[in-house]
Amino acid sequence: MAKKKSDAVVPVGKKIKKERLKKKMSLDRVANETGFSIDYLKQIEAGKKIPPVGTLLQIGRALEIDSGFFLREQESGIRSRIRAYTKRTENYAYTTLTPGAENKHLKAFKVTIEAMQDHKGVGYQHEGEEFVYVLAGKIEVMVGDHINRLNVGESLHFNSGIRHKLRNIGKEKAELLVVIYGP
């Protein structure tokens, strides 16, 4: 059966722009609410940048919608459901492990970072707490000015309201379990 146009997957940037316009919010207002530059927000909305989870959390909060809305893949049928699937950014991929958690405080993701790579662009900062557990590889988690180095089987729990950034410092792909709590 051929897919209808309404059943097609909507890119996350288009979803963000649609919600922003629906709520009559300017890019300037979203920039002030999130701390991201207008240029960065325009790149996201245009599909030139795929935002990581922390960025989606901040944009969702600014738009007063759950960030899980951006991870939703539309399906044909009467009811749409959130499905676990992978989103890619530069050198970074994440899969939601808690589909259907739009109205929950806790969200879990499997994150993969390519060898010797880090997140491109801005550091992440969002209200709440974050827990990172290393499944494979060696990573560095910068929380503020403090650098934490983690190996397989090690974890870190921190205040995600402090600017933070992940980086793979190993020669193999790093896989992480990341759990985010947002009030």
WOBELNOR-V338654 format. One record per residue. PSI is psi in whole degrees, -180 to 180 (NA if undefined). OMEGA is omega in radians with two decimals (NA if undefined). D_FIRST is the distance of its C-alpha to the first C-alpha in Angstrom with 2 decimals. Layout:
[[PSI & OMEGA & D_FIRST] [PSI & OMEGA & D_FIRST]]
This chain:
[[133 & -3.14 & 0.00] [143 & 3.11 & 3.81] [141 & 3.03 & 6.48] [158 & -3.14 & 9.17] [-38 & -3.12 & 12.59] [-17 & -3.14 & 13.98] [-8 & -3.10 & 11.76] [152 & 3.11 & 13.14] [128 & 3.14 & 16.05] [124 & 3.11 & 19.31] [148 & -3.06 & 22.23] [-38 & 3.14 & 25.19] [-39 & 3.12 & 27.54] [-37 & 3.09 & 25.54] [-43 & -3.14 & 25.42] [-48 & -3.11 & 29.17] [-43 & -3.14 & 29.92] [-45 & 3.14 & 27.93] [-40 & 3.13 & 29.80] [-46 & -3.13 & 33.09] [-38 & 3.11 & 32.83] [-36 & -3.14 & 31.75] [4 & 3.12 & 34.92] [45 & 3.11 & 36.94] [135 & 3.11 & 38.16] [159 & 3.04 & 39.61] [-35 & 3.13 & 39.14] [-44 & 3.14 & 42.87] [-44 & 3.13 & 42.57] [-39 & 3.10 & 39.78] [-43 & 3.13 & 41.96] [-34 & -3.14 & 44.92] [-29 & -3.05 & 43.03] [-25 & -3.05 & 41.60] [1 & 3.11 & 44.21] [152 & 3.11 & 41.73] [155 & 3.09 & 42.58] [-40 & 3.12 & 40.89] [-44 & 3.13 & 40.04] [-44 & 3.12 & 38.28] [-39 & 3.09 & 36.31] [-40 & 3.12 & 35.35] [-38 & 3.10 & 34.15] [-50 & -3.11 & 31.97] [-32 & 3.14 & 30.50] [-5 & -3.14 & 29.94] [11 & 3.13 & 28.10] [-23 & 3.07 & 31.06] [137 & 3.04 & 32.03] [115 & -3.06 & 30.01] [142 & 3.05 & 32.30] [174 & -3.05 & 33.36] [-46 & -3.13 & 33.35] [-40 & 3.11 & 36.87] [-43 & 3.10 & 36.03] [-38 & 3.11 & 33.01] [-45 & -3.12 & 35.39] [-43 & 3.14 & 37.88] [-42 & 3.10 & 35.48] [-43 & 3.12 & 33.95] [-43 & -3.14 & 37.51] [-38 & -3.13 & 38.47] [-1 & -3.13 & 35.52] [42 & 3.03 & 36.28] [159 & 3.14 & 32.85] [135 & -3.13 & 31.95] [-24 & 3.10 & 31.10] [-24 & 3.09 & 28.30] [-35 & -3.11 & 26.36] [-19 & -3.13 & 26.17] [0 & -3.09 & 24.71] [133 & 3.04 & 21.82] [123 & -3.10 & 18.34] [139 & 3.11 & 15.99] [154 & 3.07 & 13.17] [162 & -3.13 & 10.59] [178 & -3.08 & 12.18] [-43 & -3.10 & 15.61] [138 & 3.03 & 17.75] [144 & 3.09 & 17.77] [155 & 3.05 & 19.76] [134 & -3.11 & 21.63] [141 & 3.09 & 20.63] [126 & 3.10 & 23.18] [166 & -3.03 & 22.42] [136 & 3.01 & 24.69] [141 & 3.13 & 25.84] [140 & 2.94 & 28.09] [-173 & 3.09 & 31.16] [122 & 3.07 & 33.88] [19 & -2.96 & 35.23] [136 & 3.07 & 33.71] [148 & 3.08 & 30.56] [146 & 3.12 & 29.95] [129 & 3.10 & 27.64] [134 & 3.11 & 27.90] [-1 & -3.13 & 29.18] [60 & 3.11 & 29.33] [143 & 3.14 & 25.89] [10 & -3.09 & 26.38] [32 & -3.07 & 29.95] [-40 & -3.06 & 29.78] [22 & 3.14 & 32.90] [158 & 3.13 & 34.75] [-23 & -3.04 & 37.66] [132 & 3.10 & 36.78] [140 & -3.13 & 33.94] [146 & -3.10 & 33.68] [148 & 2.92 & 32.22] [123 & -3.07 & 32.36] [137 & 3.10 & 33.67] [130 & 3.10 & 34.05] [128 & 3.14 & 36.55] [156 & -3.10 & 37.08] [136 & 3.06 & 40.57] [36 & -3.12 & 43.41] [161 & 3.03 & 41.21] [179 & 3.09 & 41.23] [138 & 3.06 & 39.23] [151 & 3.06 & 39.46] [-141 & -2.97 & 40.67] [158 & 2.96 & 42.12] [168 & -3.05 & 43.33] [145 & 3.13 & 41.68] [122 & 3.13 & 43.34] [150 & -3.11 & 41.96] [140 & 3.07 & 43.59] [-153 & -3.12 & 43.70] [158 & 3.14 & 44.06] [143 & 3.09 & 42.30] [129 & -3.14 & 42.50] [128 & 3.09 & 41.75] [128 & -3.09 & 41.88] [118 & 3.11 & 41.83] [-34 & -3.14 & 39.72] [146 & 3.06 & 40.43] [-170 & 3.13 & 42.53] [130 & -3.11 & 45.21] [166 & 3.04 & 44.71] [130 & 3.08 & 46.84] [115 & 3.12 & 46.28] [120 & 3.11 & 48.39] [107 & -3.00 & 49.18] [-125 & 3.11 & 51.37] [-1 & -3.09 & 53.96] [131 & -3.14 & 53.82] [126 & 3.09 & 52.09] [128 & 3.07 & 50.80] [128 & -3.09 & 50.04] [139 & 3.07 & 47.89] [177 & 3.12 & 47.28] [132 & 3.10 & 45.03] [-4 & 3.13 & 45.62] [157 & -3.09 & 47.21] [167 & 3.12 & 46.08] [134 & 3.08 & 46.98] [126 & -3.07 & 46.83] [166 & 3.09 & 47.68] [112 & -3.09 & 47.72] [-1 & 3.02 & 44.66] [-13 & 3.06 & 46.53] [135 & -3.13 & 48.44] [132 & -3.10 & 46.84] [160 & -3.09 & 45.39] [141 & 3.10 & 43.70] [148 & 3.09 & 42.36] [135 & 3.07 & 43.20] [119 & -3.13 & 42.70] [7 & -3.12 & 46.19] [174 & -3.12 & 45.40] [5 & 3.08 & 44.50] [164 & 3.11 & 41.31] [137 & 3.09 & 38.14] [138 & 3.07 & 38.93] [134 & -3.06 & 36.72] [152 & 2.92 & 37.61] [122 & 3.14 & 36.85] [124 & 3.11 & 37.35] [128 & -3.10 & 37.77] [129 & 3.03 & 38.32] [126 & 3.06 & 40.08] [127 & -3.10 & 40.00] [NA & NA & 42.21]]
